[in-house]
Amino acid sequence: MIRFESVSLVYPGSTAPVLRDVHLAIPEGELCLVTGATGAGKSSLLGAACARVPHFTGGVLTGRVLVDGRDTETHLPRDLADLVGVVTQDPLLGFVTDTVEEELAFALEQLGLPRPVMRKRVEEVLDLLALAQLRDRALTELSGGEQQRVAIGAVMTAQPRILVLDEPTSALDPGAAEDVLAALTRLVHDLGVTVLLAEHRLERVIQFADSVLEVHPDGTVTYGDPGTVLAASHSAPPVVELGRLAGWDPVPLSVRDARRRAGPLRTRLGPPDGDGAREPGSTGSPRSRRPARTTDDDAGGPGTGGAPGHGLLSARGLSVTYGGVTAVHDLDLTLHAGEVLAVMGRNGSGKSSLLWALQGTGSRSGGRVNLLRAAGTPDPAALSPARARRHVALVPQTPAHLLYHQSVAAECAAADTDAGAADGTAADLLDRIAPGLDRATNPADLSEGGRLALALAVQLAADPPVLLLDEPTRGLDYGAKEALARVLTARARAGHGVVLTSHDVEFVARCAHRVVTLAQGQVVADGPAREILVASPTLAPQTAKILHPLGYLTVAEVRRALEARA
């Protein structure tokens, strides 16, 4: 169905190929998972498969790409519209109408389908992706995850034979991600649809994949059976990493397969030593929280900063309302020094609204926010932008909104100037988060993960005591997420505080001390990360599910426990 014949791709202004001599064939009715490091060229490969590369992006593509026999050299993207449906990393950029139902029907209108057929298909997709309650909502008022589901639905209504999806679950909560992936799997199995899907959260997708295509940093690719490719890959989900650690051959690809083989490993491990010491402690007063252990091999890991200190930021009675929709309702929250606090909850539960209200520029309909360590404990909303940035900084879901200059180097230099920091401060931070990023590159040409790393470095240059991050792992591979986790927990050890919203349970398990879950804008749970995550079938990371009921959260914890018991 999709064939690459000796394909190489070089973008304008570059001499190094993004894709190098790619030769493979993806058959009809297969779900092919595309993996690789951040910026390795996954989006370029997907773009080549739907003719957007090089027709929209420029560059020199040699070799041939055939899509159901159509050569993309002579067929523009519009010539493949009846065959290929595309969902990009930023769904908002692809919307062309105002409301959910209009967006779902738009492609059908362009195809000239009869109205009864259009209505039937729209209703089917509304039910399939749990969008019925959003049908009349404005697209700009939806959460990032809701927008992502609408973007997927908009291509599914046209019933294409090929779906090209770039990180389709990156903004979805775990439950919504499972629903979307189950729907895609049904299309593959029942209708023979071919799905080419790039994703960094492999733990969500790998059990559904028929094949894996890994894009390497040098532009070459490896294509084959999921178990074979991932067994030798640097980008592997926790279930595979745990299989490697335990010496299982072949490595398992699903939690169910791993649990069947984990009995002897659970016997060797026993419960985590000092369970509960990983987190700063309960949600009571700081004095009641027990100190955490510090180990050299867990540098940057959760709980390594000792007992949390004084309060940094507090919210009391905080409410946010948009029109007739209440996003946050009468919420109380305190962030302490030395704490990484993760806010979780399903799409539309109020997480992003909460962060913007805490930062001061977001809408509020009630309540107050105070910076507890600033003179006079001011509300961030009452401070000038320059002064507020030195106390609390926010990196939004779309980091490109913070980037205005023509190169990475110019962004870093401007960040140092605005923050009054020493020259090179932002660049050094960027090297810690995403080493090797070309300083001459225009931020618009970076991958989603590259833009996130740059925006984070820009905000951290001012060294604010409070850092707010909205879905900070979108577009990041496992190595980049590990680097980000080390940066965040190092800030906590230095006495700063971090609040992040995330659907990435593996990242939260790696770096959060405390987890707050929201539902309909209200706090429904607030406690130590281990306690909240292990107790939830939806939020539990893969390691916790495999080794239940022991309570381990990460493969790194298991490795340290095995070394200690050896």
Buried (B, 14 or more C-beta within 10 A) or exposed (E): BBBBEEBBBBBEEEEEBBBBBBEBEBEEBBBBBBBBBBBBBBBBBBBBBBBBBBBEBEBEBEBEBBBBEBEBBEBEBEBBBEBBBBBBBBBBEBBEBEBBBBBBBBBBEEBEBEEEEBEEBBBBBBEBBBBEEBBEBBBEBBBBBBBBBBBBBBBBBBBBBBBBBBBBBBBBBBBBBBBBBEBBBEBBEEEEBBBBBBBBBBBBBBBBBBBBBBBBBEBBBBBEBBBBBBBEBBBBBBBBBBBBBBEBEEBBBBBEBBBEBBEEBBEEBEEBEEBBBBBBBBBEEBEEBBEBBEEEEBEBBBBBBBBBBEBBBBBEEBBBBEEEEBBBBBBEBBBBBBBBBBBBBBBBBBBBBBBBBBBBEBEBBEBEBBBBBBEEEBBBBEBEEEEBBBBBBBBBBBBBEBBEBEBBBBBBBBBBEBBEBEEEBBBBBBBBBBEEBBEEBBBEBBBBBBBBBBBBBBBBBBBBBBBBBBBBBBBBBBBBBBBBBBBBBBBBBEBBBBBBBBBBBBBBBBBBBBBBBBEBBBBEBBBBBBBBBBEBEEBBBBBBBBBBEBBBBBBBBBBBBBEEEE
